[in-house]
Amino acid sequence: MDRVKKIINYWCKDTEGKTCLGRGITAAVLDTGISPHPDLKGRIRGFQDLVHHRRDLYDDSGHGTHVAGILLGDGRMSGGILSGVAPEAAVVALKVLDEKGDGSVENILAGLRWVRENRRRYGIRIVNLSVGAKADLDAGKEQEFLRGVEQLWDEGLVVIVSAGNQGPARGTVAVPGTSRKVITVGALKTNERIQDISGRGPTKDCVVKPDLLAPGYQILSCRNQFGRRTGYYTVKSGTSMAAPVATGAAALYLSKYPGATNAEVKLRMMETCRRIKERDGSRAGRALDVAHFLNG
């Protein structure tokens, strides 16, 4: 995560002075669940299992725990080195995906409804969806999925989704990242040896996506099955890892400016991004810049 923070220009007066680390902000993470990892201790405000309907914290895949670590892990098992972007934020975890990381649209929609019904109870301000539908998703279900995320946006929540891993060809952003409203995050390629798989627009409706890029390749974060023998951290790659980087940045911003609307967060985040170019000089996109985002 130290490498990630350097790339996103994380260190500024707010983060170095520890005055703006996400305190008071709760994010809902819809994923494969969450494990009671030491780096997340005391900040898991709720858990809902919409797959197996268990009550205890668990993550039979590891994907959700990894995402949560990027977002708000405090890095205690690494001496703080692997702390997440917003280590004082809190999380409500919803298990909507199975042990393989697969899930039905119905389960995801149930998770979105649960967030709408419980957002005030848990103080949820942000929703992270590191989920992308397959390219052959039925058109009717695609529209249901889009309506589900956009309802949350219309109710004032900051909704951040991954661009999917079907790229890098044009027109490969996965639903719900094709929504005009939500913040869609692609993975920033930082090493020429890495195969770029990040979804890229435009969408079928000619919307430019993703809205911004964040580090998503070879990210070291919390491991779901942890211990001295197995270790506490593991590496994963994809736009699923990029989305919680942006979600963490949004938590920082809302902890500093609690009255900001979701539209203000999106506009500010995009306006303050660093413009990046391909090696041939063509435009590649906007890269998240936390210091500029927080302080102008």
C-alpha positions as CSV (number, residue, x, y, z in Angstrom):
1,M,0.0,0.0,0.0
2,D,2.9,2.3,0.4
3,R,3.5,2.1,-3.3
4,V,-0.2,2.7,-4.0
5,K,-0.1,5.8,-1.8
6,K,2.9,7.2,-3.6
7,I,1.2,6.7,-7.0
8,I,-2.0,8.5,-5.9
9,N,-0.1,11.4,-4.2
10,Y,-1.6,10.4,-0.9
11,W,0.6,12.3,1.5
12,C,-0.5,15.8,2.3
13,K,-1.1,17.9,5.5
14,D,-4.4,16.1,6.2
15,T,-3.1,12.6,5.9
16,E,0.4,13.2,7.4
17,G,-1.2,15.1,10.3
18,K,-3.8,12.3,10.7
19,T,-6.6,14.9,10.8
20,C,-8.4,13.4,7.8
21,L,-8.4,9.6,7.8
22,G,-12.0,8.8,7.3
23,R,-13.3,9.0,10.8
24,G,-17.1,9.1,11.1
25,I,-17.6,7.7,7.6
26,T,-19.1,4.3,6.9
27,A,-18.8,2.5,3.6
28,A,-20.9,-0.5,2.5
29,V,-18.8,-3.1,0.7
30,L,-20.9,-5.6,-1.4
31,D,-18.5,-8.5,-2.1
32,T,-17.6,-12.0,-1.0
33,G,-17.9,-11.2,2.7
34,I,-15.3,-10.1,5.3
35,S,-13.0,-11.9,7.7
36,P,-12.3,-10.6,11.3
37,H,-8.8,-9.6,10.2
38,P,-6.8,-7.8,12.9
39,D,-6.3,-4.8,10.6
40,L,-10.1,-4.3,10.5
41,K,-10.7,-4.7,14.2
42,G,-13.2,-2.4,15.7
43,R,-14.4,-0.9,12.4
44,I,-16.7,-3.6,11.0
45,R,-20.1,-2.0,11.9
46,G,-22.3,-4.7,10.4
47,F,-22.4,-7.9,8.3
48,Q,-25.2,-9.3,6.2
49,D,-24.9,-12.6,4.3
50,L,-27.3,-12.8,1.3
51,V,-25.7,-16.0,0.0
52,H,-25.6,-18.6,2.8
53,H,-27.4,-16.5,5.5
54,R,-24.8,-17.0,8.1
55,R,-24.5,-14.5,11.0
56,D,-20.8,-14.8,11.8
57,L,-18.1,-12.9,9.9
58,Y,-16.6,-14.9,7.1
59,D,-15.2,-14.6,3.6
60,D,-14.8,-17.9,1.8
61,S,-13.2,-16.3,-1.2
62,G,-10.8,-13.6,0.1
63,H,-11.8,-11.0,-2.4
64,G,-14.0,-9.0,0.0
65,T,-11.5,-9.0,2.8
66,H,-8.8,-7.8,0.4
67,V,-11.0,-5.0,-0.9
68,A,-11.8,-3.9,2.7
69,G,-8.1,-3.9,3.6
70,I,-7.3,-1.5,0.7
71,L,-10.2,0.7,1.8
72,L,-9.7,0.9,5.6
73,G,-7.2,-1.5,7.0
74,D,-5.1,0.0,9.7
75,G,-2.0,-2.1,8.9
76,R,-1.4,-3.1,12.5
77,M,0.0,-6.5,11.5
78,S,2.5,-4.8,9.3
79,G,3.5,-2.1,11.7
80,G,1.3,0.4,9.8
81,I,3.1,-0.1,6.5
82,L,0.1,-1.7,4.8
83,S,-2.6,0.6,6.1
84,G,-5.4,1.3,3.8
85,V,-6.5,4.6,2.3
86,A,-8.9,5.6,5.0
87,P,-7.8,3.7,8.1
88,E,-10.3,5.4,10.5
89,A,-13.4,4.7,8.4
90,A,-15.9,2.0,9.2
91,V,-17.4,-0.7,7.0
92,V,-20.7,-2.6,6.7
93,A,-20.0,-5.8,4.7
94,L,-22.6,-7.5,2.6
95,K,-21.9,-10.9,1.2
96,V,-23.5,-11.0,-2.3
97,L,-20.9,-13.2,-4.1
98,D,-19.9,-16.8,-3.5
99,E,-16.6,-18.5,-2.8
100,K,-15.7,-18.2,-6.5
101,G,-16.5,-14.5,-6.6
102,D,-19.6,-15.3,-8.7
103,G,-23.1,-14.0,-7.9
104,S,-26.6,-13.6,-9.2
105,V,-28.0,-10.2,-10.1
106,E,-30.8,-11.1,-7.7
107,N,-28.4,-11.4,-4.7
108,I,-26.7,-8.1,-5.7
109,L,-30.0,-6.3,-6.0
110,A,-31.0,-7.7,-2.6
111,G,-27.8,-6.2,-1.2
112,L,-28.5,-2.9,-2.8
113,R,-32.0,-2.9,-1.3
114,W,-30.6,-3.8,2.1
115,V,-28.3,-0.7,1.9
116,R,-31.2,1.5,1.0
117,E,-33.3,0.2,3.9
118,N,-30.5,0.4,6.5
119,R,-28.3,3.3,5.3
120,R,-29.5,5.6,8.1
121,R,-29.3,3.0,10.8
122,Y,-25.6,2.4,10.0
123,G,-24.7,5.9,8.8
124,I,-23.7,4.6,5.3
125,R,-22.3,7.4,3.1
126,I,-20.5,5.4,0.4
127,V,-21.0,2.1,-1.4
128,N,-18.2,0.1,-3.0
129,L,-19.1,-2.4,-5.7
130,S,-16.0,-4.3,-6.9
131,V,-18.4,-6.3,-9.1
132,G,-18.8,-6.5,-12.9
133,A,-21.4,-8.3,-14.9
134,K,-20.4,-10.7,-17.6
135,A,-20.7,-9.4,-21.2
136,D,-23.5,-11.7,-22.0
137,L,-25.8,-10.6,-19.2
138,D,-29.5,-10.5,-20.2
139,A,-30.6,-7.0,-21.3
140,G,-33.4,-7.0,-18.8
141,K,-31.2,-7.9,-15.8
142,E,-28.6,-5.3,-17.0
143,Q,-31.3,-2.6,-16.7
144,E,-32.3,-3.9,-13.3
145,F,-28.7,-3.8,-12.1
146,L,-28.2,-0.3,-13.4
147,R,-31.5,0.9,-11.8
148,G,-30.4,-0.6,-8.5
149,V,-27.1,1.3,-8.3
150,E,-28.6,4.5,-9.6
151,Q,-31.4,4.4,-7.0
152,L,-28.7,4.5,-4.3
153,W,-27.0,7.4,-6.1
154,D,-30.3,9.3,-6.4
155,E,-30.7,8.9,-2.6
156,G,-27.5,10.7,-2.1
157,L,-25.0,7.9,-1.6
158,V,-21.5,8.0,-3.2
159,V,-21.5,4.8,-5.3
160,I,-18.1,3.7,-6.6
161,V,-17.8,0.7,-8.9
162,S,-15.1,-1.1,-10.8
163,A,-14.7,-0.9,-14.6
164,G,-14.4,-4.7,-14.9
165,N,-11.6,-6.9,-16.2
166,Q,-12.7,-7.4,-19.8
167,G,-10.4,-4.8,-21.3
168,P,-8.4,-3.1,-22.6
169,A,-10.4,-2.9,-25.9
170,R,-12.9,-0.1,-26.4
171,G,-16.4,-0.7,-25.2
172,T,-15.5,-3.2,-22.5
173,V,-16.6,-1.5,-19.3
174,A,-18.7,-3.9,-17.3
175,V,-22.2,-3.2,-15.9
176,P,-22.8,-1.3,-13.6
177,G,-19.7,0.7,-14.5
178,T,-21.6,1.9,-17.6
179,S,-23.9,4.0,-15.5
180,R,-23.8,7.7,-16.2
181,K,-24.2,8.6,-12.5
182,V,-21.9,6.4,-10.5
183,I,-18.1,6.8,-10.2
184,T,-16.5,4.1,-12.3
185,V,-12.8,3.2,-11.6
186,G,-10.4,1.5,-13.9
187,A,-7.0,0.0,-13.0
188,L,-3.9,2.2,-13.6
189,K,-1.2,0.3,-15.4
190,T,2.1,1.1,-13.6
191,N,4.4,-1.5,-15.0
192,E,4.9,-2.3,-18.7
193,R,5.2,-6.0,-18.0
194,I,1.7,-6.1,-16.6
195,Q,-1.1,-7.3,-18.9
196,D,-3.7,-4.5,-19.0
197,I,-7.2,-6.0,-18.5
198,S,-9.0,-2.9,-17.2
199,G,-12.4,-2.2,-18.9
200,R,-12.5,0.8,-21.2
201,G,-15.3,2.9,-22.8
202,P,-17.1,4.4,-24.4
203,T,-20.3,2.7,-23.4
204,K,-23.1,1.7,-25.8
205,D,-24.6,5.1,-25.0
206,C,-21.3,6.9,-25.9
207,V,-20.5,7.7,-22.2
208,V,-16.8,8.2,-21.6
209,K,-15.7,5.6,-18.9
210,P,-14.0,4.9,-16.6
211,D,-14.3,8.2,-14.8
212,L,-10.8,7.8,-13.3
213,L,-8.0,5.4,-12.7
214,A,-6.3,4.1,-9.5
215,P,-3.7,1.5,-8.8
216,G,-5.1,-2.0,-9.2
217,Y,-2.3,-4.4,-10.2
218,Q,-0.3,-6.4,-7.7
219,I,-1.9,-4.9,-4.6
220,L,-0.9,-6.3,-1.2
221,S,-3.8,-6.3,1.3
222,C,-5.6,-8.3,3.9
223,R,-5.8,-12.1,3.6
224,N,-9.0,-13.8,4.6
225,Q,-7.4,-16.9,6.1
226,F,-4.6,-15.3,8.2
227,G,-2.2,-16.4,10.8
228,R,1.5,-16.7,11.6
229,R,1.9,-19.7,9.2
230,T,-0.1,-18.4,6.3
231,G,0.7,-14.7,6.8
232,Y,-1.7,-11.8,7.1
233,Y,-1.5,-10.3,3.6
234,T,-1.8,-11.5,0.0
235,V,-1.5,-10.0,-3.5
236,K,-4.5,-9.5,-5.9
237,S,-4.9,-7.6,-9.1
238,G,-7.8,-6.1,-11.1
239,T,-10.2,-3.2,-11.2
240,S,-11.7,-4.7,-8.0
241,M,-8.6,-3.5,-6.2
242,A,-8.7,0.0,-7.8
243,A,-12.3,0.8,-6.8
244,P,-11.6,0.7,-3.0
245,V,-8.6,3.1,-3.5
246,A,-11.1,5.6,-4.8
247,T,-13.7,4.7,-2.1
248,G,-11.1,5.4,0.5
249,A,-10.3,8.7,-1.0
250,A,-14.0,9.6,-1.0
251,A,-14.1,8.6,2.7
252,L,-11.2,11.0,3.4
253,Y,-13.0,13.8,1.6
254,L,-16.3,13.3,3.4
255,S,-14.6,13.2,6.8
256,K,-13.1,16.6,5.9
257,Y,-16.2,18.0,4.2
258,P,-19.1,16.1,5.7
259,G,-21.7,18.2,4.0
260,A,-20.5,17.4,0.5
261,T,-23.0,15.7,-1.9
262,N,-22.2,12.7,-4.0
263,A,-22.3,14.8,-7.1
264,E,-19.8,17.2,-5.5
265,V,-17.5,14.3,-4.6
266,K,-17.6,12.9,-8.1
267,L,-17.0,16.3,-9.8
268,R,-14.2,17.2,-7.4
269,M,-12.5,13.8,-7.7
270,M,-12.5,14.0,-11.5
271,E,-11.5,17.6,-11.7
272,T,-8.4,17.1,-9.5
273,C,-7.2,13.9,-11.2
274,R,-3.8,13.9,-12.9
275,R,-3.9,13.6,-16.6
276,I,-1.9,10.7,-18.0
277,K,-1.0,9.7,-21.5
278,E,-0.1,6.6,-23.4
279,R,3.5,6.1,-24.6
280,D,2.5,7.4,-28.0
281,G,1.2,10.6,-26.5
282,S,-2.5,9.8,-26.8
283,R,-4.8,10.4,-23.8
284,A,-5.0,7.5,-21.5
285,G,-7.3,8.9,-18.7
286,R,-7.4,10.6,-15.3
287,A,-5.4,9.2,-12.4
288,L,-6.6,9.8,-8.8
289,D,-4.6,12.5,-7.0
290,V,-5.6,12.5,-3.3
291,A,-3.6,15.6,-2.2
292,H,-5.1,17.7,-4.9
293,F,-8.6,16.2,-4.3
294,L,-8.5,17.1,-0.6
295,N,-6.8,20.5,-0.8
296,G,-7.3,21.9,-4.3
